[in-house]
Amino acid sequence: MDEGLKNGIDKIKRLSDSLKRRTEVYSSLVAMDDKGTARALGALQRAPAPGKKIQKVGFILLFSPDPFTTFAGPPLIIAGKYLDRVYNGATIKDIGTQTKDFASHMTSIKDTMR
């Protein structure tokens, strides 16, 4: 077997093992039973989306009849769209799901290379 192919397979195996360990860590984080930890993880599981809220306020100000608030609306809408792009509302559950999907994909690649 070619040396480069062996190195590639070894790298994929190491990556797959790392992903399995990471998935186990995320799963164990969710299973913790401490109240403070549960509150903190709950806040992460219900991550706020500030960009959408700022956009709503911007549209309300834009369409309100007061002429002074019309000028404040568009900057808030733009700031909300920027925050939507920069800040994603990913939660721990989303990260764990994506990690599990990627781990299963890497496992299937590893199995087909044998």
N, CA, C and O atoms as a MOPAC input file, in Angstrom:
PM7 MOZYME 1SCF
protein

 N      0.85000 1    -1.18000 1     0.00000 1
 C      0.00000 1     0.00000 1     0.00000 1
 C      0.89400 1     1.24200 1     0.00000 1
 O      1.96900 1     1.24000 1     0.60000 1
 N      0.45700 1     2.26300 1    -0.65400 1
 C      1.21900 1     3.49400 1    -0.76800 1
 C      1.35700 1     4.16200 1     0.60300 1
 O      0.41400 1     4.16900 1     1.39500 1
 N      2.51900 1     4.71400 1     0.87100 1
 C      2.79500 1     5.34900 1     2.17100 1
 C      1.88400 1     6.56300 1     2.41500 1
 O      1.43700 1     6.78000 1     3.54100 1
 N      1.61200 1     7.34000 1     1.39100 1
 C      0.73900 1     8.50500 1     1.52400 1
 C     -0.68200 1     8.10800 1     1.87300 1
 O     -1.35500 1     8.79000 1     2.64700 1
 N     -1.14400 1     6.98600 1     1.29000 1
 C     -2.48200 1     6.49800 1     1.58000 1
 C     -2.57600 1     6.01000 1     3.01800 1
 O     -3.58300 1     6.24000 1     3.68800 1
 N     -1.52300 1     5.33100 1     3.49900 1
 C     -1.50300 1     4.87800 1     4.89200 1
 C     -1.54500 1     6.06400 1     5.84600 1
 O     -2.26300 1     6.03400 1     6.84500 1
 N     -0.78200 1     7.10400 1     5.54100 1
 C     -0.79100 1     8.30000 1     6.38600 1
 C     -2.17100 1     8.95600 1     6.39200 1
 O     -2.64000 1     9.41900 1     7.43200 1
 N     -2.81600 1     8.99400 1     5.22800 1
 C     -4.15900 1     9.57300 1     5.14300 1
 C     -5.16100 1     8.78800 1     5.96200 1
 O     -6.00800 1     9.37200 1     6.63800 1
 N     -5.07000 1     7.46100 1     5.90800 1
 C     -5.97400 1     6.61700 1     6.68200 1
 C     -5.72800 1     6.80800 1     8.17600 1
 O     -6.67500 1     6.86900 1     8.96000 1
 N     -4.45800 1     6.90300 1     8.57200 1
 C     -4.13800 1     7.13000 1     9.98300 1
 C     -4.69700 1     8.46300 1    10.47300 1
 O     -5.22100 1     8.55100 1    11.58400 1
 N     -4.58400 1     9.49800 1     9.64100 1
 C     -5.12200 1    10.80200 1    10.02600 1
 C     -6.63200 1    10.73900 1    10.19900 1
 O     -7.17400 1    11.31400 1    11.14300 1
 N     -7.31300 1    10.04400 1     9.29400 1
 C     -8.76900 1     9.92100 1     9.37600 1
 C     -9.15900 1     9.14800 1    10.63300 1
 O    -10.13500 1     9.50400 1    11.29200 1
 N     -8.41500 1     8.09800 1    10.97600 1
 C     -8.70500 1     7.32300 1    12.18600 1
 C     -8.52600 1     8.18500 1    13.43400 1
 O     -9.34900 1     8.13600 1    14.34900 1
 N     -7.45200 1     8.97300 1    13.47100 1
 C     -7.23400 1     9.84400 1    14.62500 1
 C     -8.32200 1    10.89600 1    14.74100 1
 O     -8.78100 1    11.19800 1    15.84300 1
 N     -8.73900 1    11.46000 1    13.60900 1
 C     -9.81100 1    12.45300 1    13.60900 1
 C    -11.11900 1    11.83300 1    14.07600 1
 O    -11.86200 1    12.45200 1    14.83700 1
 N    -11.40300 1    10.63500 1    13.63300 1
 C    -12.62300 1     9.94900 1    14.04200 1
 C    -12.61500 1     9.68300 1    15.54700 1
 O    -13.63500 1     9.87100 1    16.21000 1
 N    -11.48800 1     9.25200 1    16.08800 1
 C    -11.38800 1     9.01300 1    17.52500 1
 C    -11.57300 1    10.30700 1    18.31400 1
 O    -12.23600 1    10.32200 1    19.35100 1
 N    -10.98700 1    11.37900 1    17.81900 1
 C    -11.13200 1    12.67900 1    18.47500 1
 C    -12.59100 1    13.12600 1    18.47700 1
 O    -13.08300 1    13.65200 1    19.47500 1
 N    -13.27500 1    12.91500 1    17.36400 1
 C    -14.68100 1    13.30300 1    17.28800 1
 C    -15.54400 1    12.46900 1    18.22500 1
 O    -16.49400 1    12.98300 1    18.81700 1
 N    -15.22300 1    11.19900 1    18.36300 1
 C    -15.98000 1    10.35400 1    19.29100 1
 C    -15.80100 1    10.85600 1    20.71800 1
 O    -16.76800 1    10.93000 1    21.47600 1
 N    -14.57500 1    11.20000 1    21.08800 1
 C    -14.33800 1    11.72000 1    22.44400 1
 C    -15.07500 1    13.03700 1    22.64900 1
 O    -15.65300 1    13.26200 1    23.71200 1
 N    -15.06100 1    13.90500 1    21.64900 1
 C    -15.73300 1    15.20200 1    21.75200 1
 C    -17.24200 1    15.01100 1    21.90200 1
 O    -17.88500 1    15.72000 1    22.67600 1
 N    -17.80200 1    14.06500 1    21.17000 1
 C    -19.23100 1    13.77600 1    21.27600 1
 C    -19.57600 1    13.27900 1    22.66800 1
 O    -20.60900 1    13.65300 1    23.22400 1
 N    -18.72000 1    12.44200 1    23.23500 1
 C    -18.95200 1    11.95300 1    24.59000 1
 C    -18.91000 1    13.09400 1    25.60800 1
 O    -19.69800 1    13.11400 1    26.55400 1
 N    -17.99300 1    14.04000 1    25.41300 1
 C    -17.90800 1    15.18500 1    26.32400 1
 C    -19.17500 1    16.02100 1    26.25000 1
 O    -19.71700 1    16.41300 1    27.28400 1
 N    -19.65800 1    16.30200 1    25.03000 1
 C    -20.88200 1    17.08700 1    24.89200 1
 C    -22.07800 1    16.35100 1    25.50400 1
 O    -22.92400 1    16.96800 1    26.15200 1
 N    -22.14400 1    15.03700 1    25.29800 1
 C    -23.24600 1    14.26600 1    25.86200 1
 C    -23.19400 1    14.27900 1    27.38400 1
 O    -24.23400 1    14.37800 1    28.03500 1
 N    -22.00700 1    14.18300 1    27.95600 1
 C    -21.89300 1    14.20300 1    29.41000 1
 C    -22.20000 1    15.59100 1    29.97900 1
 O    -22.69500 1    15.69900 1    31.10100 1
 N    -21.91500 1    16.64800 1    29.22300 1
 C    -22.26300 1    17.99700 1    29.67300 1
 C    -23.76700 1    18.16100 1    29.81800 1
 O    -24.24300 1    18.77900 1    30.77100 1
 N    -24.50900 1    17.60700 1    28.87600 1
 C    -25.95800 1    17.74400 1    28.90900 1
 C    -26.54300 1    16.93300 1    30.06900 1
 O    -27.58200 1    17.29700 1    30.62000 1
 N    -25.87800 1    15.83700 1    30.43900 1
 C    -26.40900 1    14.95000 1    31.46800 1
 C    -26.08200 1    15.40100 1    32.89800 1
 O    -26.51700 1    14.74900 1    33.84700 1
 N    -25.34400 1    16.47500 1    33.07900 1
 C    -24.98100 1    16.92900 1    34.43000 1
 C    -26.22500 1    17.35600 1    35.19900 1
 O    -27.18100 1    17.86900 1    34.61700 1
 N    -26.20500 1    17.13700 1    36.52700 1
 C    -27.40700 1    17.35800 1    37.32600 1
 C    -27.25400 1    18.50000 1    38.34300 1
 O    -28.08400 1    18.61600 1    39.24500 1
 N    -26.25000 1    19.32000 1    38.22700 1
 C    -26.06000 1    20.44900 1    39.13400 1
 C    -27.00800 1    21.57900 1    38.72000 1
 O    -27.16900 1    21.84700 1    37.52900 1
 N    -27.64100 1    22.24800 1    39.70600 1
 C    -28.62500 1    23.28700 1    39.37100 1
 C    -27.98700 1    24.48700 1    38.68000 1
 O    -28.54200 1    25.02000 1    37.71900 1
 N    -26.82900 1    24.91100 1    39.16400 1
 C    -26.15300 1    26.04200 1    38.52300 1
 C    -25.71700 1    25.70000 1    37.10800 1
 O    -25.85500 1    26.50600 1    36.18800 1
 N    -25.18800 1    24.49400 1    36.95000 1
 C    -24.77800 1    24.05400 1    35.61800 1
 C    -25.99700 1    23.89900 1    34.72000 1
 O    -25.96600 1    24.26200 1    33.54400 1
 N    -27.05900 1    23.36100 1    35.28200 1
 C    -28.28500 1    23.18800 1    34.49400 1
 C    -28.82600 1    24.54400 1    34.04000 1
 O    -29.30900 1    24.67100 1    32.91500 1
 N    -28.74800 1    25.55600 1    34.90600 1
 C    -29.22000 1    26.88900 1    34.53600 1
 C    -28.35100 1    27.47900 1    33.41800 1
 O    -28.86000 1    28.07000 1    32.46500 1
 N    -27.03100 1    27.30800 1    33.55400 1
 C    -26.12800 1    27.83800 1    32.52800 1
 C    -26.31700 1    27.11400 1    31.19700 1
 O    -26.34400 1    27.74600 1    30.14100 1
 N    -26.44800 1    25.79600 1    31.25100 1
 C    -26.67300 1    25.04500 1    30.01400 1
 C    -28.04700 1    25.36000 1    29.42800 1
 O    -28.21700 1    25.37600 1    28.20900 1
 N    -29.02000 1    25.60900 1    30.29400 1
 C    -30.34000 1    25.99800 1    29.80500 1
 C    -30.29500 1    27.30900 1    29.05700 1
 O    -30.98300 1    27.48300 1    28.05200 1
 N    -29.48600 1    28.23000 1    29.54500 1
 C    -29.33200 1    29.51200 1    28.84600 1
 C    -28.68100 1    29.30000 1    27.48800 1
 O    -29.02200 1    29.98000 1    26.52000 1
 N    -27.74100 1    28.35400 1    27.41100 1
 C    -27.12700 1    28.05900 1    26.12100 1
 C    -28.08700 1    27.32500 1    25.19300 1
 O    -28.02500 1    27.49200 1    23.97500 1
 N    -28.97200 1    26.51500 1    25.76300 1
 C    -29.92000 1    25.79200 1    24.92800 1
 C    -31.01800 1    26.71200 1    24.41200 1
 O    -31.64400 1    26.41300 1    23.39500 1
 N    -31.25600 1    27.80400 1    25.08200 1
 C    -32.24000 1    28.78500 1    24.63000 1
 C    -31.50300 1    30.07100 1    24.25300 1
 O    -31.80400 1    31.14500 1    24.77400 1
 N    -30.56500 1    29.95100 1    23.36900 1
 C    -29.72400 1    31.08900 1    23.00400 1
 C    -30.56700 1    32.18700 1    22.35800 1
 O    -31.35800 1    31.90700 1    21.45700 1
 N    -30.40800 1    33.42000 1    22.80200 1
 C    -31.18200 1    34.50900 1    22.21500 1
 C    -30.62900 1    34.89500 1    20.84600 1
 O    -29.46600 1    34.64800 1    20.52700 1
 N    -31.48400 1    35.49700 1    20.06600 1
 C    -31.07400 1    35.99500 1    18.75900 1
 C    -31.24200 1    37.50900 1    18.77500 1
 O    -32.30300 1    38.00900 1    18.40100 1
 N    -30.20700 1    38.25700 1    19.20400 1
 C    -30.36800 1    39.70700 1    19.34600 1
 C    -30.57100 1    40.42500 1    18.02100 1
 O    -31.20000 1    41.48200 1    17.98600 1
 N    -30.05500 1    39.87500 1    16.94100 1
 C    -30.18200 1    40.53900 1    15.64900 1
 C    -31.62400 1    40.67300 1    15.20600 1
 O    -32.02600 1    41.71800 1    14.69500 1
 N    -32.39800 1    39.63100 1    15.39600 1
 C    -33.80300 1    39.67000 1    14.98400 1
 C    -34.59600 1    40.67500 1    15.82200 1
 O    -35.48100 1    41.36000 1    15.31000 1
 N    -34.27100 1    40.75300 1    17.10300 1
 C    -34.98100 1    41.69300 1    17.97300 1
 C    -34.65900 1    43.13300 1    17.58400 1
 O    -35.53800 1    43.99400 1    17.55500 1
 N    -33.38500 1    43.38000 1    17.28500 1
 C    -32.99000 1    44.74000 1    16.88300 1
 C    -33.63500 1    45.09800 1    15.55000 1
 O    -34.03900 1    46.24200 1    15.34500 1
 N    -33.73600 1    44.13000 1    14.64300 1
 C    -34.39100 1    44.38600 1    13.36100 1
 C    -35.86100 1    44.74200 1    13.56200 1
 O    -36.37600 1    45.65200 1    12.91300 1
 N    -36.53700 1    44.02400 1    14.46100 1
 C    -37.94900 1    44.31000 1    14.72200 1
 C    -38.12400 1    45.72600 1    15.25800 1
 O    -39.02200 1    46.45100 1    14.82900 1
 N    -37.27100 1    46.11300 1    16.18900 1
 C    -37.34400 1    47.47100 1    16.73200 1
 C    -37.08500 1    48.49000 1    15.62600 1
 O    -37.74400 1    49.52800 1    15.56800 1
 N    -36.12400 1    48.19300 1    14.74900 1
 C    -35.83200 1    49.09500 1    13.63800 1
 C    -37.00900 1    49.26900 1    12.70100 1
 O    -37.29100 1    50.38600 1    12.26600 1
 N    -37.70700 1    48.17600 1    12.37700 1
 C    -38.88000 1    48.27900 1    11.50800 1
 C    -40.01200 1    49.02500 1    12.19700 1
 O    -40.73500 1    49.78900 1    11.55800 1
 N    -40.17000 1    48.80600 1    13.49400 1
 C    -41.21200 1    49.53600 1    14.23000 1
 C    -40.91600 1    51.02900 1    14.20600 1
 O    -41.81300 1    51.83900 1    13.97300 1
 N    -39.65800 1    51.39400 1    14.44800 1
 C    -39.29900 1    52.81400 1    14.41600 1
 C    -39.40600 1    53.39300 1    13.01100 1
 O    -39.77300 1    54.55600 1    12.84900 1
 N    -39.09000 1    52.59600 1    11.99400 1
 C    -39.14600 1    53.07700 1    10.61400 1
 C    -40.58200 1    53.39300 1    10.19800 1
 O    -40.84000 1    54.38100 1     9.51000 1
 N    -41.49900 1    52.54800 1    10.62200 1
 C    -42.88700 1    52.72300 1    10.19400 1
 C    -43.74700 1    53.48700 1    11.19800 1
 O    -44.95700 1    53.60800 1    11.00500 1
 N    -43.14300 1    54.00100 1    12.25900 1
 C    -43.91800 1    54.80700 1    13.20100 1
 C    -44.11800 1    56.20600 1    12.59800 1
 O    -43.30400 1    56.64900 1    11.78800 1
 N    -45.18400 1    56.89500 1    12.98300 1
 C    -45.50300 1    58.17500 1    12.35100 1
 C    -44.59200 1    59.33400 1    12.76900 1
 O    -44.56600 1    60.36200 1    12.09200 1
 N    -43.86300 1    59.19200 1    13.84400 1
 C    -43.00300 1    60.27400 1    14.31100 1
 C    -41.83500 1    60.45300 1    13.33500 1
 O    -41.17100 1    59.46400 1    13.02300 1
 N    -41.55100 1    61.66400 1    12.83800 1
 C    -40.48200 1    61.83400 1    11.84000 1
 C    -39.06900 1    61.60000 1    12.38800 1
 O    -38.16100 1    61.28300 1    11.62000 1
 N    -38.87100 1    61.75000 1    13.69200 1
 C    -37.53100 1    61.56700 1    14.24900 1
 C    -37.14600 1    60.09300 1    14.35000 1
 O    -35.97100 1    59.74500 1    14.23400 1
 N    -38.12800 1    59.23800 1    14.56400 1
 C    -37.81800 1    57.81500 1    14.68100 1
 C    -37.55400 1    57.17300 1    13.32100 1
 O    -36.94500 1    56.10500 1    13.25400 1
 N    -38.00100 1    57.80200 1    12.24400 1
 C    -37.76300 1    57.26100 1    10.90800 1
 C    -36.27000 1    57.19600 1    10.61000 1
 O    -35.82000 1    56.27300 1     9.93100 1
 N    -35.49900 1    58.15400 1    11.10300 1
 C    -34.05900 1    58.15400 1    10.86300 1
 C    -33.32900 1    57.11500 1    11.71300 1
 O    -32.22900 1    56.69200 1    11.35800 1
 N    -33.91900 1    56.70500 1    12.81700 1
 C    -33.28200 1    55.71800 1    13.69100 1
 C    -33.56600 1    54.28900 1    13.24400 1
 O    -32.84700 1    53.37100 1    13.63800 1
 N    -34.59100 1    54.08300 1    12.43300 1
 C    -34.97700 1    52.73600 1    12.01600 1
 C    -33.96700 1    52.02000 1    11.13200 1
 O    -33.54900 1    50.91000 1    11.46400 1
 N    -33.55400 1    52.63000 1     9.99600 1
 C    -32.62800 1    51.91800 1     9.09500 1
 C    -31.28900 1    51.50200 1     9.73500 1
 O    -30.82200 1    50.39400 1     9.47200 1
 N    -30.65500 1    52.35500 1    10.57000 1
 C    -29.41900 1    51.85900 1    11.20000 1
 C    -29.65100 1    50.64700 1    12.10800 1
 O    -28.80100 1    49.76000 1    12.18800 1
 N    -30.79400 1    50.60900 1    12.78800 1
 C    -31.09500 1    49.45200 1    13.62400 1
 C    -31.34200 1    48.20800 1    12.77700 1
 O    -30.94400 1    47.10800 1    13.15900 1
 N    -31.99100 1    48.37600 1    11.64100 1
 C    -32.23100 1    47.23400 1    10.75100 1
 C    -30.89600 1    46.69400 1    10.23400 1
 O    -30.67600 1    45.48400 1    10.20600 1
 N    -30.01600 1    47.59600 1     9.83000 1
 C    -28.69600 1    47.18100 1     9.33100 1
 C    -27.88700 1    46.51000 1    10.44300 1
 O    -27.23900 1    45.48900 1    10.21400 1
 N    -27.92800 1    47.07900 1    11.63200 1
 C    -27.20000 1    46.47400 1    12.75700 1
 C    -27.76000 1    45.09500 1    13.08200 1
 O    -26.99800 1    44.18400 1    13.40800 1
 N    -29.06900 1    44.92700 1    13.00000 1
 C    -29.68000 1    43.62900 1    13.24500 1
 C    -29.26400 1    42.58800 1    12.22200 1
 O    -28.99800 1    41.43700 1    12.56500 1
 N    -29.20800 1    43.00200 1    10.95600 1
 C    -28.75900 1    42.07100 1     9.91300 1
 C    -27.29000 1    41.69900 1    10.11500 1
 O    -26.90300 1    40.55100 1     9.90100 1
 N    -26.48600 1    42.65700 1    10.52200 1
 C    -25.07300 1    42.37200 1    10.79200 1
 C    -24.93200 1    41.38400 1    11.95200 1
 O    -24.14800 1    40.43800 1    11.87400 1
 N    -25.68500 1    41.60500 1    13.01700 1
 C    -25.62300 1    40.70000 1    14.16400 1
 C    -26.12100 1    39.30100 1    13.80700 1
 O    -25.62600 1    38.30900 1    14.34200 1
 N    -27.10000 1    39.22100 1    12.90300 1
 C    -27.55700 1    37.90300 1    12.46300 1
 C    -26.44800 1    37.14600 1    11.75400 1
 O    -26.33400 1    35.92800 1    11.89300 1
 N    -25.63700 1    37.85800 1    11.00100 1
 C    -24.53800 1    37.18700 1    10.29400 1
 C    -23.38800 1    36.83800 1    11.22500 1
 O    -22.77700 1    35.77800 1    11.08900 1
 N    -23.09100 1    37.71700 1    12.16600 1
 C    -21.95300 1    37.50000 1    13.06600 1
 C    -22.31000 1    36.53000 1    14.18000 1
 O    -21.54400 1    35.61400 1    14.47800 1
 N    -23.46800 1    36.72700 1    14.79700 1
 C    -23.87100 1    35.90800 1    15.94400 1
 C    -24.87500 1    34.87500 1    15.47200 1
 O    -25.94900 1    35.22100 1    14.98000 1
 N    -24.52600 1    33.61800 1    15.62100 1
 C    -25.52000 1    32.60400 1    15.29900 1
 C    -26.13000 1    32.09800 1    16.59300 1
 O    -25.48100 1    32.11900 1    17.63900 1
 N    -27.32300 1    31.66200 1    16.53100 1
 C    -28.01900 1    31.18300 1    17.71500 1
 C    -27.78700 1    29.70900 1    17.96100 1
 O    -28.68700 1    29.01100 1    18.42800 1
 N    -26.59400 1    29.22300 1    17.65600 1
 C    -26.30700 1    27.80000 1    17.84500 1
 C    -26.30100 1    27.46600 1    19.32900 1
 O    -25.78500 1    28.22300 1    20.15100 1
 N    -26.87100 1    26.34300 1    19.64600 1
 C    -26.92800 1    25.89100 1    21.02600 1
 C    -26.03700 1    24.67100 1    21.19000 1
 O    -25.48100 1    24.16300 1    20.21700 1
 N    -25.90600 1    24.21100 1    22.40700 1
 C    -25.10000 1    23.01600 1    22.65800 1
 C    -25.70200 1    21.81800 1    21.92200 1
 O    -24.97100 1    20.96800 1    21.41200 1
 N    -27.02600 1    21.75300 1    21.86700 1
 C    -27.67500 1    20.64500 1    21.16900 1
 C    -27.30600 1    20.65300 1    19.69100 1
 O    -27.04900 1    19.59800 1    19.11200 1
 N    -27.27800 1    21.83600 1    19.07300 1
 C    -26.89900 1    21.93500 1    17.66800 1
 C    -25.46200 1    21.47800 1    17.45500 1
 O    -25.16400 1    20.76100 1    16.50000 1
 N    -24.58200 1    21.89600 1    18.34600 1
 C    -23.17000 1    21.51800 1    18.22400 1
 C    -23.01200 1    20.00900 1    18.38200 1
 O    -22.27400 1    19.37200 1    17.63000 1
 N    -23.71100 1    19.44400 1    19.36600 1
 C    -23.63700 1    17.99500 1    19.56500 1
 C    -24.19100 1    17.23000 1    18.38400 1
 O    -23.63000 1    16.21000 1    17.98400 1
 N    -25.29600 1    17.71400 1    17.81800 1
 C    -25.89000 1    17.05200 1    16.65900 1
 C    -24.95100 1    17.09300 1    15.46500 1
 O    -24.76100 1    16.08500 1    14.78400 1
 N    -24.36400 1    18.25900 1    15.21100 1
 C    -23.44000 1    18.37200 1    14.08700 1
 C    -22.19800 1    17.51100 1    14.29200 1
 O    -21.68700 1    16.91300 1    13.34400 1
 N    -21.71400 1    17.44800 1    15.52900 1
 C    -20.54100 1    16.62800 1    15.81600 1
 C    -20.84500 1    15.15600 1    15.60300 1
 O    -20.02600 1    14.42600 1    15.04400 1
 N    -22.02900 1    14.70900 1    16.04900 1
 C    -22.41500 1    13.30900 1    15.84100 1
 C    -22.55400 1    12.99100 1    14.35900 1
 O    -22.11000 1    11.93500 1    13.90800 1
 N    -23.16400 1    13.89200 1    13.60000 1
 C    -23.30300 1    13.67600 1    12.16400 1
 C    -21.93700 1    13.57700 1    11.49300 1
 O    -21.70400 1    12.69600 1    10.66600 1
 N    -21.04400 1    14.48400 1    11.85500 1
 C    -19.70500 1    14.46600 1    11.26100 1
 C    -18.94000 1    13.21900 1    11.66900 1
 O    -18.20900 1    12.64600 1    10.86100 1
 N    -19.10100 1    12.79000 1    12.92200 1
 C    -18.42100 1    11.58200 1    13.39800 1
 C    -18.92400 1    10.35700 1    12.65600 1
 O    -18.13200 1     9.49200 1    12.28100 1
 N    -20.22400 1    10.27100 1    12.44100 1
 C    -20.75200 1     9.11600 1    11.70500 1
 C    -20.29100 1     9.14500 1    10.25300 1
 O    -20.02400 1     8.10100 1     9.65900 1
 N    -20.20000 1    10.33400 1     9.69000 1
 C    -19.70100 1    10.45900 1     8.31500 1
 C    -18.24000 1    10.02000 1     8.22800 1
 O    -17.85900 1     9.29400 1     7.31000 1
 N    -17.43400 1    10.45900 1     9.17900 1
 C    -16.02000 1    10.06700 1     9.18100 1
 C    -15.86100 1     8.56000 1     9.42400 1
 O    -14.96300 1     7.93500 1     8.86100 1
 N    -16.71800 1     7.98500 1    10.24900 1
 C    -16.67600 1     6.54200 1    10.50000 1
 C    -17.01400 1     5.77200 1     9.22200 1
 O    -16.38300 1     4.76000 1     8.91500 1
 N    -18.00600 1     6.25500 1     8.48500 1
 C    -18.35900 1     5.56500 1     7.24900 1
 C    -17.23600 1     5.67800 1     6.21300 1
 O    -16.98600 1     4.73700 1     5.46000 1
 N    -16.56600 1     6.82300 1     6.17800 1
 C    -15.41400 1     6.96100 1     5.27000 1
 C    -14.30900 1     6.00900 1     5.68100 1
 O    -13.69500 1     5.35500 1     4.83900 1
 N    -14.05800 1     5.93400 1     6.98300 1
 C    -13.00800 1     5.03600 1     7.48000 1
 C    -13.34200 1     3.57700 1     7.14800 1
 O    -12.46200 1     2.80500 1     6.76900 1
 N    -14.61700 1     3.20900 1     7.29300 1
 C    -15.01100 1     1.83000 1     7.01600 1
 C    -14.89700 1     1.48200 1     5.54100 1
 O    -14.56400 1     0.34800 1     5.19600 1
 N    -15.17100 1     2.45000 1     4.66300 1
 C    -15.06400 1     2.17200 1     3.23000 1
 C    -13.61400 1     2.10300 1     2.76600 1
 O    -13.33500 1     1.51400 1     1.72200 1
 N    -12.68400 1     2.68800 1     3.51600 1
 C    -11.27500 1     2.67600 1     3.11200 1
 C    -10.55100 1     1.41200 1     3.54000 1
 O     -9.40400 1     1.20300 1     3.14500 1
 N    -11.18000 1     0.57400 1     4.32500 1
 C    -10.52500 1    -0.64800 1     4.75900 1
 C    -10.42600 1    -1.65600 1     3.66300 1
 O     -9.89600 1    -2.74600 1     3.87300 1

